[in-house]
Every structure is written in structure tokens, then in C-alpha cells.
Amino acid sequence: MKISNLPLLAVLFVCSTTPFTLKVEASALSEVVREEHFSLKKGLALGGYDPVAYFQEGPTKGRKTIHTTYKGVVYRFSSEANLKTFEANPLEYEAQYGGWCAWAMIDGGRTKPNPESYKIVDGKLYLFYDGLFGDTLAMWNEKLANESEDQLIADADEHWLGQVAP
């Protein structure tokens, strides 16, 4: 073995024996991965709902005339002000897990959410399915009696990263 390979081997050893959590923001994903893995209807995020409105007045349908495309994904807005707010910091307003149901993501599944069933945790938007087969936001909240929200999110994060990893 060459001596010049020793630093690389040391790094590989430390990385393989040291537990750590890898956090990947949605914007770090390539446009191709985003288009393939995001919950989109005809290239439209959040079913046409305004991502900024979730953090202000709650779910509000965006207008067809007020929109932007961010890394291959189209977002609609209810006002020009919300569009400008989003453009200043898109990461702050994008839904987690590409807009898929957070409850389903705990098990690595993908379920289209109801855009009006949501929760904001630590400044991040999580969407949930609410329909014929149940209210997954209610199920998420019930599970908080036995698990921390941080653990539920960590489980969902792990499955999401496993789906979008190159």
C-alpha cells in the first residue's frame, strides 16, 4: 500500500465508524431528480397552492397569472408579494419530501397529500393525506404520545433521502 493512500483510508475509517445524520435540502437536488421525485401535477407543486401562504394565513390557492419556476418546479402564488417572498428564499417555503405526505414517508411510501392538511414544524412545511383512507395528520399527532416529533421527522427524512439519493 502506498503511503499517500493512508489519509484517505483514515477518512474512510472515521466516516464508516462515526454515526452522523445527513441532511439534504430540497434545493440541493438536481432538477431531474426534483421533477422525478416531487409530488407534481402537470409540473405544478402543492396542487397550485401558494407555498408562502401556509406560513401566513394558511392554505390559499395560487393564481395562474402569478407563478415562478424554481429548479424545474412551478409554484403559484396568491399575490405578487408572496411571489417576491418566495423568490428571496425558496428553501424556506418548499414543502418537505417533495410535497408528498409526511406520514407515508415514515415508511418510505409516497401518497399524494391534501394540500389543506398540513403542519409547520420548526419553520418547515409538512403535508398530509386526508381522505377516504384516513386523516394522516391526526395519526401523526396521535403518534406524538409515544414518539417525539423529531424522531418522526428523522424517520421520514431517512426514507426520503433513500429515495432521492443518486
Chimera marker file (.cmm) of the C-alpha trace (Angstrom):
<marker_set name="trace">
<marker id="1" x="0.000" y="0.000" z="0.000" r="1" g="1" b="0" radius="0.5"/>
<marker id="2" x="1.255" y="3.437" z="-0.861" r="1" g="1" b="0" radius="0.5"/>
<marker id="3" x="1.761" y="5.877" z="1.991" r="1" g="1" b="0" radius="0.5"/>
<marker id="4" x="-0.211" y="8.544" z="0.075" r="1" g="1" b="0" radius="0.5"/>
<marker id="5" x="-3.370" y="6.431" z="0.474" r="1" g="1" b="0" radius="0.5"/>
<marker id="6" x="-3.212" y="6.467" z="4.278" r="1" g="1" b="0" radius="0.5"/>
<marker id="7" x="-5.036" y="9.816" z="4.755" r="1" g="1" b="0" radius="0.5"/>
<marker id="8" x="-7.851" y="8.619" z="2.505" r="1" g="1" b="0" radius="0.5"/>
<marker id="9" x="-8.094" y="5.339" z="4.403" r="1" g="1" b="0" radius="0.5"/>
<marker id="10" x="-8.206" y="7.233" z="7.698" r="1" g="1" b="0" radius="0.5"/>
<marker id="11" x="-11.086" y="9.391" z="6.475" r="1" g="1" b="0" radius="0.5"/>
<marker id="12" x="-12.970" y="6.339" z="5.187" r="1" g="1" b="0" radius="0.5"/>
<marker id="13" x="-12.456" y="4.555" z="8.508" r="1" g="1" b="0" radius="0.5"/>
<marker id="14" x="-13.705" y="7.509" z="10.550" r="1" g="1" b="0" radius="0.5"/>
<marker id="15" x="-16.734" y="8.004" z="8.275" r="1" g="1" b="0" radius="0.5"/>
<marker id="16" x="-17.677" y="4.341" z="8.390" r="1" g="1" b="0" radius="0.5"/>
<marker id="17" x="-17.433" y="4.113" z="12.186" r="1" g="1" b="0" radius="0.5"/>
<marker id="18" x="-18.856" y="7.504" z="13.156" r="1" g="1" b="0" radius="0.5"/>
<marker id="19" x="-22.647" y="7.847" z="13.202" r="1" g="1" b="0" radius="0.5"/>
<marker id="20" x="-23.941" y="11.031" z="11.656" r="1" g="1" b="0" radius="0.5"/>
<marker id="21" x="-27.091" y="12.351" z="10.067" r="1" g="1" b="0" radius="0.5"/>
<marker id="22" x="-27.012" y="13.623" z="6.530" r="1" g="1" b="0" radius="0.5"/>
<marker id="23" x="-29.482" y="16.434" z="5.917" r="1" g="1" b="0" radius="0.5"/>
<marker id="24" x="-30.125" y="17.294" z="2.280" r="1" g="1" b="0" radius="0.5"/>
<marker id="25" x="-32.228" y="20.315" z="1.429" r="1" g="1" b="0" radius="0.5"/>
<marker id="26" x="-34.691" y="20.015" z="-1.435" r="1" g="1" b="0" radius="0.5"/>
<marker id="27" x="-32.874" y="22.663" z="-3.437" r="1" g="1" b="0" radius="0.5"/>
<marker id="28" x="-29.674" y="20.620" z="-3.411" r="1" g="1" b="0" radius="0.5"/>
<marker id="29" x="-31.385" y="18.055" z="-5.591" r="1" g="1" b="0" radius="0.5"/>
<marker id="30" x="-30.846" y="18.279" z="-9.314" r="1" g="1" b="0" radius="0.5"/>
<marker id="31" x="-33.723" y="19.451" z="-11.495" r="1" g="1" b="0" radius="0.5"/>
<marker id="32" x="-34.049" y="15.958" z="-12.973" r="1" g="1" b="0" radius="0.5"/>
<marker id="33" x="-34.304" y="14.376" z="-9.519" r="1" g="1" b="0" radius="0.5"/>
<marker id="34" x="-36.773" y="17.051" z="-8.410" r="1" g="1" b="0" radius="0.5"/>
<marker id="35" x="-39.047" y="16.501" z="-11.408" r="1" g="1" b="0" radius="0.5"/>
<marker id="36" x="-38.882" y="12.734" z="-10.926" r="1" g="1" b="0" radius="0.5"/>
<marker id="37" x="-39.407" y="12.659" z="-7.166" r="1" g="1" b="0" radius="0.5"/>
<marker id="38" x="-41.567" y="15.672" z="-6.317" r="1" g="1" b="0" radius="0.5"/>
<marker id="39" x="-45.327" y="15.353" z="-5.965" r="1" g="1" b="0" radius="0.5"/>
<marker id="40" x="-46.346" y="17.314" z="-9.035" r="1" g="1" b="0" radius="0.5"/>
<marker id="41" x="-49.483" y="17.567" z="-11.073" r="1" g="1" b="0" radius="0.5"/>
<marker id="42" x="-48.504" y="18.613" z="-14.589" r="1" g="1" b="0" radius="0.5"/>
<marker id="43" x="-45.265" y="20.091" z="-13.202" r="1" g="1" b="0" radius="0.5"/>
<marker id="44" x="-47.152" y="22.112" z="-10.578" r="1" g="1" b="0" radius="0.5"/>
<marker id="45" x="-46.143" y="21.987" z="-6.900" r="1" g="1" b="0" radius="0.5"/>
<marker id="46" x="-48.572" y="21.857" z="-3.985" r="1" g="1" b="0" radius="0.5"/>
<marker id="47" x="-51.572" y="21.342" z="-6.241" r="1" g="1" b="0" radius="0.5"/>
<marker id="48" x="-51.353" y="25.011" z="-7.162" r="1" g="1" b="0" radius="0.5"/>
<marker id="49" x="-51.423" y="26.277" z="-3.572" r="1" g="1" b="0" radius="0.5"/>
<marker id="50" x="-49.279" y="29.253" z="-2.579" r="1" g="1" b="0" radius="0.5"/>
<marker id="51" x="-46.283" y="27.961" z="-0.543" r="1" g="1" b="0" radius="0.5"/>
<marker id="52" x="-45.804" y="31.278" z="1.272" r="1" g="1" b="0" radius="0.5"/>
<marker id="53" x="-49.453" y="31.485" z="2.331" r="1" g="1" b="0" radius="0.5"/>
<marker id="54" x="-49.072" y="28.370" z="4.511" r="1" g="1" b="0" radius="0.5"/>
<marker id="55" x="-46.825" y="30.408" z="6.798" r="1" g="1" b="0" radius="0.5"/>
<marker id="56" x="-49.161" y="33.405" z="6.888" r="1" g="1" b="0" radius="0.5"/>
<marker id="57" x="-52.906" y="32.892" z="6.521" r="1" g="1" b="0" radius="0.5"/>
<marker id="58" x="-52.933" y="29.161" z="5.792" r="1" g="1" b="0" radius="0.5"/>
<marker id="59" x="-53.510" y="27.183" z="2.580" r="1" g="1" b="0" radius="0.5"/>
<marker id="60" x="-54.530" y="29.509" z="-0.238" r="1" g="1" b="0" radius="0.5"/>
<marker id="61" x="-54.854" y="28.672" z="-3.911" r="1" g="1" b="0" radius="0.5"/>
<marker id="62" x="-52.332" y="30.444" z="-6.101" r="1" g="1" b="0" radius="0.5"/>
<marker id="63" x="-53.356" y="32.332" z="-9.214" r="1" g="1" b="0" radius="0.5"/>
<marker id="64" x="-52.411" y="31.101" z="-12.686" r="1" g="1" b="0" radius="0.5"/>
<marker id="65" x="-51.127" y="34.557" z="-13.546" r="1" g="1" b="0" radius="0.5"/>
<marker id="66" x="-48.710" y="34.759" z="-10.593" r="1" g="1" b="0" radius="0.5"/>
<marker id="67" x="-46.129" y="31.985" z="-10.739" r="1" g="1" b="0" radius="0.5"/>
<marker id="68" x="-42.459" y="31.132" z="-10.910" r="1" g="1" b="0" radius="0.5"/>
<marker id="69" x="-40.407" y="28.088" z="-11.823" r="1" g="1" b="0" radius="0.5"/>
<marker id="70" x="-37.779" y="27.092" z="-9.302" r="1" g="1" b="0" radius="0.5"/>
<marker id="71" x="-35.411" y="24.313" z="-10.389" r="1" g="1" b="0" radius="0.5"/>
<marker id="72" x="-37.913" y="22.750" z="-12.756" r="1" g="1" b="0" radius="0.5"/>
<marker id="73" x="-40.923" y="23.001" z="-10.437" r="1" g="1" b="0" radius="0.5"/>
<marker id="74" x="-43.728" y="25.535" z="-10.973" r="1" g="1" b="0" radius="0.5"/>
<marker id="75" x="-45.156" y="27.369" z="-7.956" r="1" g="1" b="0" radius="0.5"/>
<marker id="76" x="-48.246" y="29.569" z="-7.963" r="1" g="1" b="0" radius="0.5"/>
<marker id="77" x="-48.931" y="32.478" z="-5.626" r="1" g="1" b="0" radius="0.5"/>
<marker id="78" x="-51.965" y="34.357" z="-4.381" r="1" g="1" b="0" radius="0.5"/>
<marker id="79" x="-50.143" y="37.692" z="-4.526" r="1" g="1" b="0" radius="0.5"/>
<marker id="80" x="-47.108" y="39.380" z="-6.058" r="1" g="1" b="0" radius="0.5"/>
<marker id="81" x="-45.804" y="39.960" z="-2.517" r="1" g="1" b="0" radius="0.5"/>
<marker id="82" x="-45.815" y="36.204" z="-1.815" r="1" g="1" b="0" radius="0.5"/>
<marker id="83" x="-44.050" y="35.549" z="-5.123" r="1" g="1" b="0" radius="0.5"/>
<marker id="84" x="-41.287" y="38.001" z="-4.158" r="1" g="1" b="0" radius="0.5"/>
<marker id="85" x="-41.036" y="36.479" z="-0.679" r="1" g="1" b="0" radius="0.5"/>
<marker id="86" x="-40.603" y="33.008" z="-2.187" r="1" g="1" b="0" radius="0.5"/>
<marker id="87" x="-38.042" y="34.157" z="-4.739" r="1" g="1" b="0" radius="0.5"/>
<marker id="88" x="-35.953" y="35.710" z="-1.954" r="1" g="1" b="0" radius="0.5"/>
<marker id="89" x="-35.640" y="32.339" z="-0.171" r="1" g="1" b="0" radius="0.5"/>
<marker id="90" x="-37.318" y="29.344" z="-1.878" r="1" g="1" b="0" radius="0.5"/>
<marker id="91" x="-35.869" y="26.803" z="0.584" r="1" g="1" b="0" radius="0.5"/>
<marker id="92" x="-37.783" y="28.392" z="3.402" r="1" g="1" b="0" radius="0.5"/>
<marker id="93" x="-41.121" y="27.715" z="1.722" r="1" g="1" b="0" radius="0.5"/>
<marker id="94" x="-40.827" y="24.438" z="-0.167" r="1" g="1" b="0" radius="0.5"/>
<marker id="95" x="-42.754" y="21.522" z="1.302" r="1" g="1" b="0" radius="0.5"/>
<marker id="96" x="-40.697" y="18.720" z="2.800" r="1" g="1" b="0" radius="0.5"/>
<marker id="97" x="-40.355" y="15.382" z="0.948" r="1" g="1" b="0" radius="0.5"/>
<marker id="98" x="-41.084" y="16.989" z="-2.388" r="1" g="1" b="0" radius="0.5"/>
<marker id="99" x="-44.654" y="17.660" z="-1.285" r="1" g="1" b="0" radius="0.5"/>
<marker id="100" x="-45.531" y="14.021" z="-0.556" r="1" g="1" b="0" radius="0.5"/>
<marker id="101" x="-47.440" y="13.025" z="2.596" r="1" g="1" b="0" radius="0.5"/>
<marker id="102" x="-45.103" y="13.126" z="5.606" r="1" g="1" b="0" radius="0.5"/>
<marker id="103" x="-46.931" y="10.243" z="7.318" r="1" g="1" b="0" radius="0.5"/>
<marker id="104" x="-46.475" y="7.940" z="4.315" r="1" g="1" b="0" radius="0.5"/>
<marker id="105" x="-42.816" y="8.939" z="4.093" r="1" g="1" b="0" radius="0.5"/>
<marker id="106" x="-42.181" y="7.465" z="7.572" r="1" g="1" b="0" radius="0.5"/>
<marker id="107" x="-42.488" y="4.041" z="5.908" r="1" g="1" b="0" radius="0.5"/>
<marker id="108" x="-40.881" y="5.149" z="2.665" r="1" g="1" b="0" radius="0.5"/>
<marker id="109" x="-44.165" y="5.435" z="0.804" r="1" g="1" b="0" radius="0.5"/>
<marker id="110" x="-45.466" y="8.173" z="-1.424" r="1" g="1" b="0" radius="0.5"/>
<marker id="111" x="-49.023" y="9.341" z="-1.049" r="1" g="1" b="0" radius="0.5"/>
<marker id="112" x="-50.457" y="12.471" z="-2.580" r="1" g="1" b="0" radius="0.5"/>
<marker id="113" x="-51.437" y="14.806" z="0.242" r="1" g="1" b="0" radius="0.5"/>
<marker id="114" x="-54.425" y="17.016" z="0.690" r="1" g="1" b="0" radius="0.5"/>
<marker id="115" x="-52.865" y="20.496" z="0.273" r="1" g="1" b="0" radius="0.5"/>
<marker id="116" x="-55.122" y="21.754" z="3.061" r="1" g="1" b="0" radius="0.5"/>
<marker id="117" x="-53.854" y="19.181" z="5.578" r="1" g="1" b="0" radius="0.5"/>
<marker id="118" x="-50.530" y="20.482" z="6.814" r="1" g="1" b="0" radius="0.5"/>
<marker id="119" x="-48.306" y="21.216" z="9.764" r="1" g="1" b="0" radius="0.5"/>
<marker id="120" x="-45.404" y="23.599" z="10.181" r="1" g="1" b="0" radius="0.5"/>
<marker id="121" x="-42.632" y="22.281" z="12.431" r="1" g="1" b="0" radius="0.5"/>
<marker id="122" x="-39.504" y="24.311" z="13.111" r="1" g="1" b="0" radius="0.5"/>
<marker id="123" x="-40.289" y="26.556" z="10.151" r="1" g="1" b="0" radius="0.5"/>
<marker id="124" x="-40.745" y="23.671" z="7.686" r="1" g="1" b="0" radius="0.5"/>
<marker id="125" x="-43.917" y="22.730" z="5.837" r="1" g="1" b="0" radius="0.5"/>
<marker id="126" x="-45.182" y="19.138" z="6.067" r="1" g="1" b="0" radius="0.5"/>
<marker id="127" x="-48.217" y="17.964" z="4.095" r="1" g="1" b="0" radius="0.5"/>
<marker id="128" x="-50.545" y="15.062" z="4.930" r="1" g="1" b="0" radius="0.5"/>
<marker id="129" x="-53.098" y="12.848" z="3.215" r="1" g="1" b="0" radius="0.5"/>
<marker id="130" x="-56.681" y="13.360" z="4.372" r="1" g="1" b="0" radius="0.5"/>
<marker id="131" x="-59.280" y="11.384" z="2.512" r="1" g="1" b="0" radius="0.5"/>
<marker id="132" x="-61.146" y="8.129" z="2.176" r="1" g="1" b="0" radius="0.5"/>
<marker id="133" x="-58.429" y="6.110" z="3.940" r="1" g="1" b="0" radius="0.5"/>
<marker id="134" x="-57.990" y="8.407" z="6.924" r="1" g="1" b="0" radius="0.5"/>
<marker id="135" x="-56.533" y="11.609" z="8.251" r="1" g="1" b="0" radius="0.5"/>
<marker id="136" x="-52.770" y="11.121" z="8.458" r="1" g="1" b="0" radius="0.5"/>
<marker id="137" x="-52.178" y="14.442" z="10.230" r="1" g="1" b="0" radius="0.5"/>
<marker id="138" x="-54.369" y="13.172" z="13.070" r="1" g="1" b="0" radius="0.5"/>
<marker id="139" x="-52.440" y="9.866" z="13.019" r="1" g="1" b="0" radius="0.5"/>
<marker id="140" x="-49.129" y="11.790" z="13.123" r="1" g="1" b="0" radius="0.5"/>
<marker id="141" x="-50.317" y="13.835" z="16.092" r="1" g="1" b="0" radius="0.5"/>
<marker id="142" x="-51.568" y="10.702" z="17.910" r="1" g="1" b="0" radius="0.5"/>
<marker id="143" x="-48.164" y="9.071" z="17.438" r="1" g="1" b="0" radius="0.5"/>
<marker id="144" x="-46.615" y="12.021" z="19.289" r="1" g="1" b="0" radius="0.5"/>
<marker id="145" x="-47.905" y="10.465" z="22.522" r="1" g="1" b="0" radius="0.5"/>
<marker id="146" x="-45.216" y="7.764" z="22.170" r="1" g="1" b="0" radius="0.5"/>
<marker id="147" x="-42.550" y="9.315" z="19.925" r="1" g="1" b="0" radius="0.5"/>
<marker id="148" x="-41.014" y="12.723" z="19.581" r="1" g="1" b="0" radius="0.5"/>
<marker id="149" x="-41.761" y="14.805" z="16.529" r="1" g="1" b="0" radius="0.5"/>
<marker id="150" x="-38.014" y="14.952" z="15.923" r="1" g="1" b="0" radius="0.5"/>
<marker id="151" x="-37.968" y="11.136" z="15.669" r="1" g="1" b="0" radius="0.5"/>
<marker id="152" x="-40.930" y="11.014" z="13.279" r="1" g="1" b="0" radius="0.5"/>
<marker id="153" x="-39.250" y="13.611" z="11.082" r="1" g="1" b="0" radius="0.5"/>
<marker id="154" x="-35.895" y="11.795" z="11.264" r="1" g="1" b="0" radius="0.5"/>
<marker id="155" x="-37.577" y="8.557" z="10.127" r="1" g="1" b="0" radius="0.5"/>
<marker id="156" x="-39.306" y="10.327" z="7.231" r="1" g="1" b="0" radius="0.5"/>
<marker id="157" x="-36.080" y="12.176" z="6.331" r="1" g="1" b="0" radius="0.5"/>
<marker id="158" x="-34.181" y="8.882" z="6.158" r="1" g="1" b="0" radius="0.5"/>
<marker id="159" x="-36.692" y="7.346" z="3.766" r="1" g="1" b="0" radius="0.5"/>
<marker id="160" x="-36.868" y="10.475" z="1.613" r="1" g="1" b="0" radius="0.5"/>
<marker id="161" x="-33.092" y="10.594" z="1.286" r="1" g="1" b="0" radius="0.5"/>
<marker id="162" x="-33.049" y="6.919" z="0.354" r="1" g="1" b="0" radius="0.5"/>
<marker id="163" x="-35.470" y="7.638" z="-2.486" r="1" g="1" b="0" radius="0.5"/>
<marker id="164" x="-33.689" y="10.651" z="-3.937" r="1" g="1" b="0" radius="0.5"/>
<marker id="165" x="-30.078" y="9.607" z="-3.363" r="1" g="1" b="0" radius="0.5"/>
<marker id="166" x="-28.114" y="9.321" z="-6.602" r="1" g="1" b="0" radius="0.5"/>
<link id1="1" id2="2" r="1" g="1" b="0" radius="0.2"/>
<link id1="2" id2="3" r="1" g="1" b="0" radius="0.2"/>
<link id1="3" id2="4" r="1" g="1" b="0" radius="0.2"/>
<link id1="4" id2="5" r="1" g="1" b="0" radius="0.2"/>
<link id1="5" id2="6" r="1" g="1" b="0" radius="0.2"/>
<link id1="6" id2="7" r="1" g="1" b="0" radius="0.2"/>
<link id1="7" id2="8" r="1" g="1" b="0" radius="0.2"/>
<link id1="8" id2="9" r="1" g="1" b="0" radius="0.2"/>
<link id1="9" id2="10" r="1" g="1" b="0" radius="0.2"/>
<link id1="10" id2="11" r="1" g="1" b="0" radius="0.2"/>
<link id1="11" id2="12" r="1" g="1" b="0" radius="0.2"/>
<link id1="12" id2="13" r="1" g="1" b="0" radius="0.2"/>
<link id1="13" id2="14" r="1" g="1" b="0" radius="0.2"/>
<link id1="14" id2="15" r="1" g="1" b="0" radius="0.2"/>
<link id1="15" id2="16" r="1" g="1" b="0" radius="0.2"/>
<link id1="16" id2="17" r="1" g="1" b="0" radius="0.2"/>
<link id1="17" id2="18" r="1" g="1" b="0" radius="0.2"/>
<link id1="18" id2="19" r="1" g="1" b="0" radius="0.2"/>
<link id1="19" id2="20" r="1" g="1" b="0" radius="0.2"/>
<link id1="20" id2="21" r="1" g="1" b="0" radius="0.2"/>
<link id1="21" id2="22" r="1" g="1" b="0" radius="0.2"/>
<link id1="22" id2="23" r="1" g="1" b="0" radius="0.2"/>
<link id1="23" id2="24" r="1" g="1" b="0" radius="0.2"/>
<link id1="24" id2="25" r="1" g="1" b="0" radius="0.2"/>
<link id1="25" id2="26" r="1" g="1" b="0" radius="0.2"/>
<link id1="26" id2="27" r="1" g="1" b="0" radius="0.2"/>
<link id1="27" id2="28" r="1" g="1" b="0" radius="0.2"/>
<link id1="28" id2="29" r="1" g="1" b="0" radius="0.2"/>
<link id1="29" id2="30" r="1" g="1" b="0" radius="0.2"/>
<link id1="30" id2="31" r="1" g="1" b="0" radius="0.2"/>
<link id1="31" id2="32" r="1" g="1" b="0" radius="0.2"/>
<link id1="32" id2="33" r="1" g="1" b="0" radius="0.2"/>
<link id1="33" id2="34" r="1" g="1" b="0" radius="0.2"/>
<link id1="34" id2="35" r="1" g="1" b="0" radius="0.2"/>
<link id1="35" id2="36" r="1" g="1" b="0" radius="0.2"/>
<link id1="36" id2="37" r="1" g="1" b="0" radius="0.2"/>
<link id1="37" id2="38" r="1" g="1" b="0" radius="0.2"/>
<link id1="38" id2="39" r="1" g="1" b="0" radius="0.2"/>
<link id1="39" id2="40" r="1" g="1" b="0" radius="0.2"/>
<link id1="40" id2="41" r="1" g="1" b="0" radius="0.2"/>
<link id1="41" id2="42" r="1" g="1" b="0" radius="0.2"/>
<link id1="42" id2="43" r="1" g="1" b="0" radius="0.2"/>
<link id1="43" id2="44" r="1" g="1" b="0" radius="0.2"/>
<link id1="44" id2="45" r="1" g="1" b="0" radius="0.2"/>
<link id1="45" id2="46" r="1" g="1" b="0" radius="0.2"/>
<link id1="46" id2="47" r="1" g="1" b="0" radius="0.2"/>
<link id1="47" id2="48" r="1" g="1" b="0" radius="0.2"/>
<link id1="48" id2="49" r="1" g="1" b="0" radius="0.2"/>
<link id1="49" id2="50" r="1" g="1" b="0" radius="0.2"/>
<link id1="50" id2="51" r="1" g="1" b="0" radius="0.2"/>
<link id1="51" id2="52" r="1" g="1" b="0" radius="0.2"/>
<link id1="52" id2="53" r="1" g="1" b="0" radius="0.2"/>
<link id1="53" id2="54" r="1" g="1" b="0" radius="0.2"/>
<link id1="54" id2="55" r="1" g="1" b="0" radius="0.2"/>
<link id1="55" id2="56" r="1" g="1" b="0" radius="0.2"/>
<link id1="56" id2="57" r="1" g="1" b="0" radius="0.2"/>
<link id1="57" id2="58" r="1" g="1" b="0" radius="0.2"/>
<link id1="58" id2="59" r="1" g="1" b="0" radius="0.2"/>
<link id1="59" id2="60" r="1" g="1" b="0" radius="0.2"/>
<link id1="60" id2="61" r="1" g="1" b="0" radius="0.2"/>
<link id1="61" id2="62" r="1" g="1" b="0" radius="0.2"/>
<link id1="62" id2="63" r="1" g="1" b="0" radius="0.2"/>
<link id1="63" id2="64" r="1" g="1" b="0" radius="0.2"/>
<link id1="64" id2="65" r="1" g="1" b="0" radius="0.2"/>
<link id1="65" id2="66" r="1" g="1" b="0" radius="0.2"/>
<link id1="66" id2="67" r="1" g="1" b="0" radius="0.2"/>
<link id1="67" id2="68" r="1" g="1" b="0" radius="0.2"/>
<link id1="68" id2="69" r="1" g="1" b="0" radius="0.2"/>
<link id1="69" id2="70" r="1" g="1" b="0" radius="0.2"/>
<link id1="70" id2="71" r="1" g="1" b="0" radius="0.2"/>
<link id1="71" id2="72" r="1" g="1" b="0" radius="0.2"/>
<link id1="72" id2="73" r="1" g="1" b="0" radius="0.2"/>
<link id1="73" id2="74" r="1" g="1" b="0" radius="0.2"/>
<link id1="74" id2="75" r="1" g="1" b="0" radius="0.2"/>
<link id1="75" id2="76" r="1" g="1" b="0" radius="0.2"/>
<link id1="76" id2="77" r="1" g="1" b="0" radius="0.2"/>
<link id1="77" id2="78" r="1" g="1" b="0" radius="0.2"/>
<link id1="78" id2="79" r="1" g="1" b="0" radius="0.2"/>
<link id1="79" id2="80" r="1" g="1" b="0" radius="0.2"/>
<link id1="80" id2="81" r="1" g="1" b="0" radius="0.2"/>
<link id1="81" id2="82" r="1" g="1" b="0" radius="0.2"/>
<link id1="82" id2="83" r="1" g="1" b="0" radius="0.2"/>
<link id1="83" id2="84" r="1" g="1" b="0" radius="0.2"/>
<link id1="84" id2="85" r="1" g="1" b="0" radius="0.2"/>
<link id1="85" id2="86" r="1" g="1" b="0" radius="0.2"/>
<link id1="86" id2="87" r="1" g="1" b="0" radius="0.2"/>
<link id1="87" id2="88" r="1" g="1" b="0" radius="0.2"/>
<link id1="88" id2="89" r="1" g="1" b="0" radius="0.2"/>
<link id1="89" id2="90" r="1" g="1" b="0" radius="0.2"/>
<link id1="90" id2="91" r="1" g="1" b="0" radius="0.2"/>
<link id1="91" id2="92" r="1" g="1" b="0" radius="0.2"/>
<link id1="92" id2="93" r="1" g="1" b="0" radius="0.2"/>
<link id1="93" id2="94" r="1" g="1" b="0" radius="0.2"/>
<link id1="94" id2="95" r="1" g="1" b="0" radius="0.2"/>
<link id1="95" id2="96" r="1" g="1" b="0" radius="0.2"/>
<link id1="96" id2="97" r="1" g="1" b="0" radius="0.2"/>
<link id1="97" id2="98" r="1" g="1" b="0" radius="0.2"/>
<link id1="98" id2="99" r="1" g="1" b="0" radius="0.2"/>
<link id1="99" id2="100" r="1" g="1" b="0" radius="0.2"/>
<link id1="100" id2="101" r="1" g="1" b="0" radius="0.2"/>
<link id1="101" id2="102" r="1" g="1" b="0" radius="0.2"/>
<link id1="102" id2="103" r="1" g="1" b="0" radius="0.2"/>
<link id1="103" id2="104" r="1" g="1" b="0" radius="0.2"/>
<link id1="104" id2="105" r="1" g="1" b="0" radius="0.2"/>
<link id1="105" id2="106" r="1" g="1" b="0" radius="0.2"/>
<link id1="106" id2="107" r="1" g="1" b="0" radius="0.2"/>
<link id1="107" id2="108" r="1" g="1" b="0" radius="0.2"/>
<link id1="108" id2="109" r="1" g="1" b="0" radius="0.2"/>
<link id1="109" id2="110" r="1" g="1" b="0" radius="0.2"/>
<link id1="110" id2="111" r="1" g="1" b="0" radius="0.2"/>
<link id1="111" id2="112" r="1" g="1" b="0" radius="0.2"/>
<link id1="112" id2="113" r="1" g="1" b="0" radius="0.2"/>
<link id1="113" id2="114" r="1" g="1" b="0" radius="0.2"/>
<link id1="114" id2="115" r="1" g="1" b="0" radius="0.2"/>
<link id1="115" id2="116" r="1" g="1" b="0" radius="0.2"/>
<link id1="116" id2="117" r="1" g="1" b="0" radius="0.2"/>
<link id1="117" id2="118" r="1" g="1" b="0" radius="0.2"/>
<link id1="118" id2="119" r="1" g="1" b="0" radius="0.2"/>
<link id1="119" id2="120" r="1" g="1" b="0" radius="0.2"/>
<link id1="120" id2="121" r="1" g="1" b="0" radius="0.2"/>
<link id1="121" id2="122" r="1" g="1" b="0" radius="0.2"/>
<link id1="122" id2="123" r="1" g="1" b="0" radius="0.2"/>
<link id1="123" id2="124" r="1" g="1" b="0" radius="0.2"/>
<link id1="124" id2="125" r="1" g="1" b="0" radius="0.2"/>
<link id1="125" id2="126" r="1" g="1" b="0" radius="0.2"/>
<link id1="126" id2="127" r="1" g="1" b="0" radius="0.2"/>
<link id1="127" id2="128" r="1" g="1" b="0" radius="0.2"/>
<link id1="128" id2="129" r="1" g="1" b="0" radius="0.2"/>
<link id1="129" id2="130" r="1" g="1" b="0" radius="0.2"/>
<link id1="130" id2="131" r="1" g="1" b="0" radius="0.2"/>
<link id1="131" id2="132" r="1" g="1" b="0" radius="0.2"/>
<link id1="132" id2="133" r="1" g="1" b="0" radius="0.2"/>
<link id1="133" id2="134" r="1" g="1" b="0" radius="0.2"/>
<link id1="134" id2="135" r="1" g="1" b="0" radius="0.2"/>
<link id1="135" id2="136" r="1" g="1" b="0" radius="0.2"/>
<link id1="136" id2="137" r="1" g="1" b="0" radius="0.2"/>
<link id1="137" id2="138" r="1" g="1" b="0" radius="0.2"/>
<link id1="138" id2="139" r="1" g="1" b="0" radius="0.2"/>
<link id1="139" id2="140" r="1" g="1" b="0" radius="0.2"/>
<link id1="140" id2="141" r="1" g="1" b="0" radius="0.2"/>
<link id1="141" id2="142" r="1" g="1" b="0" radius="0.2"/>
<link id1="142" id2="143" r="1" g="1" b="0" radius="0.2"/>
<link id1="143" id2="144" r="1" g="1" b="0" radius="0.2"/>
<link id1="144" id2="145" r="1" g="1" b="0" radius="0.2"/>
<link id1="145" id2="146" r="1" g="1" b="0" radius="0.2"/>
<link id1="146" id2="147" r="1" g="1" b="0" radius="0.2"/>
<link id1="147" id2="148" r="1" g="1" b="0" radius="0.2"/>
<link id1="148" id2="149" r="1" g="1" b="0" radius="0.2"/>
<link id1="149" id2="150" r="1" g="1" b="0" radius="0.2"/>
<link id1="150" id2="151" r="1" g="1" b="0" radius="0.2"/>
<link id1="151" id2="152" r="1" g="1" b="0" radius="0.2"/>
<link id1="152" id2="153" r="1" g="1" b="0" radius="0.2"/>
<link id1="153" id2="154" r="1" g="1" b="0" radius="0.2"/>
<link id1="154" id2="155" r="1" g="1" b="0" radius="0.2"/>
<link id1="155" id2="156" r="1" g="1" b="0" radius="0.2"/>
<link id1="156" id2="157" r="1" g="1" b="0" radius="0.2"/>
<link id1="157" id2="158" r="1" g="1" b="0" radius="0.2"/>
<link id1="158" id2="159" r="1" g="1" b="0" radius="0.2"/>
<link id1="159" id2="160" r="1" g="1" b="0" radius="0.2"/>
<link id1="160" id2="161" r="1" g="1" b="0" radius="0.2"/>
<link id1="161" id2="162" r="1" g="1" b="0" radius="0.2"/>
<link id1="162" id2="163" r="1" g="1" b="0" radius="0.2"/>
<link id1="163" id2="164" r="1" g="1" b="0" radius="0.2"/>
<link id1="164" id2="165" r="1" g="1" b="0" radius="0.2"/>
<link id1="165" id2="166" r="1" g="1" b="0" radius="0.2"/>
</marker_set>
